[in-house]
């Protein structure tokens, strides 16, 4: 197509340059009409996916808790009434020089009856010995002998215990 045909001029006219102007107007935002889309089904699906994920996490944690509880129960039952497998494992695990224990006794851990004992001066410790039981005095005496071994304190405890 020639420029003459495009411009709508007759072929016999002298070739003159023609300027064609076009005006393009951008539409205003309020003039644009988009089709209405119902997003509620998408929102429902998204909500369901989130709830399923949350529920799966909760069930997983609950299941893990139940597994741990059941494992603790099974372990306690097995210790109380060991089966042949447990007995075999214990024979393998137990050291050769360690005697088999028929029943276990509770572990006793001595606790000093005087708070901050190791930071106190001997006079402060002696002032606090008066109301203690013989067992508490023996624990303090043993601790003192194995740590600082202050003669003044050991003598005061021995006097209260009637060891002198």
CNS distance restraints for C-alpha pairs under 8 A (distance, minus, plus):
assign (resid   1 and name CA) (resid   5 and name CA) 6.43 0.50 0.50
assign (resid   1 and name CA) (resid   6 and name CA) 6.89 0.50 0.50
assign (resid   2 and name CA) (resid   6 and name CA) 6.33 0.50 0.50
assign (resid   3 and name CA) (resid   7 and name CA) 5.99 0.50 0.50
assign (resid   4 and name CA) (resid   8 and name CA) 6.12 0.50 0.50
assign (resid   4 and name CA) (resid   9 and name CA) 5.35 0.50 0.50
assign (resid   4 and name CA) (resid  10 and name CA) 7.01 0.50 0.50
assign (resid   4 and name CA) (resid  11 and name CA) 6.74 0.50 0.50
assign (resid   4 and name CA) (resid  15 and name CA) 7.81 0.50 0.50
assign (resid   5 and name CA) (resid   9 and name CA) 6.15 0.50 0.50
assign (resid   5 and name CA) (resid  10 and name CA) 7.44 0.50 0.50
assign (resid   5 and name CA) (resid  11 and name CA) 7.79 0.50 0.50
assign (resid   7 and name CA) (resid  18 and name CA) 7.16 0.50 0.50
assign (resid   7 and name CA) (resid  20 and name CA) 7.93 0.50 0.50
assign (resid   9 and name CA) (resid  13 and name CA) 7.12 0.50 0.50
assign (resid  27 and name CA) (resid  31 and name CA) 6.27 0.50 0.50
assign (resid  27 and name CA) (resid  32 and name CA) 6.96 0.50 0.50
assign (resid  28 and name CA) (resid  32 and name CA) 6.80 0.50 0.50
assign (resid  39 and name CA) (resid  43 and name CA) 6.31 0.50 0.50
assign (resid  40 and name CA) (resid  44 and name CA) 6.08 0.50 0.50
assign (resid  41 and name CA) (resid  45 and name CA) 6.23 0.50 0.50
assign (resid  42 and name CA) (resid  46 and name CA) 6.17 0.50 0.50
assign (resid  43 and name CA) (resid  47 and name CA) 6.10 0.50 0.50
assign (resid  44 and name CA) (resid  48 and name CA) 6.15 0.50 0.50
assign (resid  45 and name CA) (resid  49 and name CA) 6.15 0.50 0.50
assign (resid  46 and name CA) (resid  50 and name CA) 6.27 0.50 0.50
assign (resid  47 and name CA) (resid  51 and name CA) 6.17 0.50 0.50
assign (resid  48 and name CA) (resid  52 and name CA) 6.05 0.50 0.50
assign (resid  49 and name CA) (resid  53 and name CA) 6.18 0.50 0.50
assign (resid  50 and name CA) (resid  54 and name CA) 6.15 0.50 0.50
assign (resid  51 and name CA) (resid  55 and name CA) 5.91 0.50 0.50
assign (resid  52 and name CA) (resid  56 and name CA) 5.97 0.50 0.50
assign (resid  53 and name CA) (resid  57 and name CA) 6.29 0.50 0.50
assign (resid  54 and name CA) (resid  58 and name CA) 6.31 0.50 0.50
assign (resid  55 and name CA) (resid  59 and name CA) 6.11 0.50 0.50
assign (resid  56 and name CA) (resid  60 and name CA) 6.04 0.50 0.50
assign (resid  57 and name CA) (resid  61 and name CA) 6.29 0.50 0.50
assign (resid  58 and name CA) (resid  62 and name CA) 6.10 0.50 0.50
assign (resid  59 and name CA) (resid  63 and name CA) 5.90 0.50 0.50
assign (resid  60 and name CA) (resid  64 and name CA) 6.12 0.50 0.50
assign (resid  61 and name CA) (resid  65 and name CA) 6.16 0.50 0.50
assign (resid  62 and name CA) (resid  66 and name CA) 6.23 0.50 0.50
assign (resid  63 and name CA) (resid  67 and name CA) 6.11 0.50 0.50
assign (resid  64 and name CA) (resid  68 and name CA) 6.22 0.50 0.50
assign (resid  65 and name CA) (resid  69 and name CA) 6.17 0.50 0.50
assign (resid  66 and name CA) (resid  70 and name CA) 6.02 0.50 0.50
assign (resid  67 and name CA) (resid  71 and name CA) 5.99 0.50 0.50
assign (resid  68 and name CA) (resid  72 and name CA) 6.16 0.50 0.50
assign (resid  69 and name CA) (resid  73 and name CA) 6.28 0.50 0.50
assign (resid  70 and name CA) (resid  74 and name CA) 6.05 0.50 0.50
assign (resid  71 and name CA) (resid  75 and name CA) 5.99 0.50 0.50
assign (resid  72 and name CA) (resid  76 and name CA) 6.11 0.50 0.50
assign (resid  73 and name CA) (resid  77 and name CA) 6.09 0.50 0.50
assign (resid  74 and name CA) (resid  78 and name CA) 5.98 0.50 0.50
assign (resid  75 and name CA) (resid  79 and name CA) 6.15 0.50 0.50
assign (resid  76 and name CA) (resid  80 and name CA) 6.23 0.50 0.50
assign (resid  77 and name CA) (resid  81 and name CA) 6.03 0.50 0.50
assign (resid  77 and name CA) (resid  82 and name CA) 7.76 0.50 0.50
assign (resid  78 and name CA) (resid  82 and name CA) 4.73 0.50 0.50
assign (resid  78 and name CA) (resid  83 and name CA) 6.85 0.50 0.50
assign (resid  78 and name CA) (resid  86 and name CA) 7.40 0.50 0.50
assign (resid  82 and name CA) (resid  86 and name CA) 5.61 0.50 0.50
assign (resid  82 and name CA) (resid  87 and name CA) 6.17 0.50 0.50
assign (resid  83 and name CA) (resid  87 and name CA) 6.17 0.50 0.50
assign (resid  84 and name CA) (resid  88 and name CA) 6.11 0.50 0.50
assign (resid  85 and name CA) (resid  89 and name CA) 6.20 0.50 0.50
assign (resid  86 and name CA) (resid  90 and name CA) 6.07 0.50 0.50
assign (resid  87 and name CA) (resid  91 and name CA) 6.22 0.50 0.50
assign (resid  88 and name CA) (resid  92 and name CA) 6.44 0.50 0.50
assign (resid  89 and name CA) (resid  93 and name CA) 6.09 0.50 0.50
assign (resid  90 and name CA) (resid  94 and name CA) 5.67 0.50 0.50
assign (resid  94 and name CA) (resid  98 and name CA) 6.64 0.50 0.50
assign (resid  94 and name CA) (resid 100 and name CA) 7.98 0.50 0.50
assign (resid 110 and name CA) (resid 139 and name CA) 6.37 0.50 0.50
assign (resid 111 and name CA) (resid 139 and name CA) 7.26 0.50 0.50
assign (resid 112 and name CA) (resid 117 and name CA) 7.44 0.50 0.50
assign (resid 112 and name CA) (resid 136 and name CA) 7.06 0.50 0.50
assign (resid 112 and name CA) (resid 139 and name CA) 6.58 0.50 0.50
assign (resid 112 and name CA) (resid 140 and name CA) 6.00 0.50 0.50
assign (resid 113 and name CA) (resid 132 and name CA) 7.68 0.50 0.50
assign (resid 113 and name CA) (resid 136 and name CA) 6.27 0.50 0.50
assign (resid 113 and name CA) (resid 140 and name CA) 7.63 0.50 0.50
assign (resid 114 and name CA) (resid 125 and name CA) 7.82 0.50 0.50
assign (resid 114 and name CA) (resid 128 and name CA) 7.39 0.50 0.50
assign (resid 116 and name CA) (resid 120 and name CA) 6.64 0.50 0.50
assign (resid 117 and name CA) (resid 125 and name CA) 7.09 0.50 0.50
assign (resid 120 and name CA) (resid 124 and name CA) 5.99 0.50 0.50
assign (resid 120 and name CA) (resid 125 and name CA) 6.34 0.50 0.50
assign (resid 121 and name CA) (resid 125 and name CA) 6.45 0.50 0.50
assign (resid 122 and name CA) (resid 126 and name CA) 6.16 0.50 0.50
assign (resid 122 and name CA) (resid 150 and name CA) 7.92 0.50 0.50
assign (resid 122 and name CA) (resid 152 and name CA) 7.24 0.50 0.50
assign (resid 122 and name CA) (resid 153 and name CA) 6.18 0.50 0.50
assign (resid 123 and name CA) (resid 127 and name CA) 6.26 0.50 0.50
assign (resid 124 and name CA) (resid 128 and name CA) 6.68 0.50 0.50
assign (resid 125 and name CA) (resid 129 and name CA) 6.47 0.50 0.50
assign (resid 125 and name CA) (resid 153 and name CA) 7.68 0.50 0.50
assign (resid 126 and name CA) (resid 130 and name CA) 7.65 0.50 0.50
assign (resid 126 and name CA) (resid 153 and name CA) 6.77 0.50 0.50
assign (resid 126 and name CA) (resid 156 and name CA) 6.86 0.50 0.50
assign (resid 129 and name CA) (resid 137 and name CA) 7.42 0.50 0.50
assign (resid 129 and name CA) (resid 157 and name CA) 7.57 0.50 0.50
assign (resid 130 and name CA) (resid 160 and name CA) 7.81 0.50 0.50
assign (resid 132 and name CA) (resid 136 and name CA) 5.96 0.50 0.50
assign (resid 132 and name CA) (resid 137 and name CA) 6.32 0.50 0.50
assign (resid 133 and name CA) (resid 137 and name CA) 6.18 0.50 0.50
assign (resid 134 and name CA) (resid 138 and name CA) 6.11 0.50 0.50
assign (resid 134 and name CA) (resid 161 and name CA) 6.48 0.50 0.50
assign (resid 135 and name CA) (resid 139 and name CA) 6.32 0.50 0.50
assign (resid 136 and name CA) (resid 140 and name CA) 6.29 0.50 0.50
assign (resid 137 and name CA) (resid 141 and name CA) 5.99 0.50 0.50
assign (resid 137 and name CA) (resid 157 and name CA) 6.51 0.50 0.50
assign (resid 137 and name CA) (resid 161 and name CA) 7.47 0.50 0.50
assign (resid 138 and name CA) (resid 142 and name CA) 6.08 0.50 0.50
assign (resid 139 and name CA) (resid 143 and name CA) 6.19 0.50 0.50
assign (resid 140 and name CA) (resid 144 and name CA) 6.03 0.50 0.50
assign (resid 141 and name CA) (resid 145 and name CA) 6.17 0.50 0.50
assign (resid 141 and name CA) (resid 154 and name CA) 6.13 0.50 0.50
assign (resid 141 and name CA) (resid 157 and name CA) 6.52 0.50 0.50
assign (resid 142 and name CA) (resid 146 and name CA) 6.21 0.50 0.50
assign (resid 143 and name CA) (resid 147 and name CA) 6.03 0.50 0.50
assign (resid 144 and name CA) (resid 148 and name CA) 5.66 0.50 0.50
assign (resid 144 and name CA) (resid 149 and name CA) 5.09 0.50 0.50
assign (resid 144 and name CA) (resid 150 and name CA) 6.93 0.50 0.50
assign (resid 144 and name CA) (resid 153 and name CA) 7.73 0.50 0.50
assign (resid 144 and name CA) (resid 154 and name CA) 7.10 0.50 0.50
assign (resid 145 and name CA) (resid 149 and name CA) 4.27 0.50 0.50
assign (resid 145 and name CA) (resid 150 and name CA) 7.45 0.50 0.50
assign (resid 145 and name CA) (resid 154 and name CA) 7.34 0.50 0.50
assign (resid 149 and name CA) (resid 153 and name CA) 7.97 0.50 0.50
assign (resid 149 and name CA) (resid 154 and name CA) 7.23 0.50 0.50
assign (resid 150 and name CA) (resid 154 and name CA) 6.40 0.50 0.50
assign (resid 151 and name CA) (resid 155 and name CA) 5.99 0.50 0.50
assign (resid 152 and name CA) (resid 156 and name CA) 6.31 0.50 0.50
assign (resid 153 and name CA) (resid 157 and name CA) 6.21 0.50 0.50
assign (resid 154 and name CA) (resid 158 and name CA) 6.06 0.50 0.50
assign (resid 155 and name CA) (resid 159 and name CA) 6.13 0.50 0.50
assign (resid 156 and name CA) (resid 160 and name CA) 6.42 0.50 0.50
assign (resid 157 and name CA) (resid 161 and name CA) 6.18 0.50 0.50
assign (resid 158 and name CA) (resid 162 and name CA) 5.92 0.50 0.50
assign (resid 158 and name CA) (resid 163 and name CA) 4.90 0.50 0.50
assign (resid 158 and name CA) (resid 164 and name CA) 6.08 0.50 0.50
assign (resid 159 and name CA) (resid 163 and name CA) 5.99 0.50 0.50
assign (resid 159 and name CA) (resid 164 and name CA) 5.78 0.50 0.50
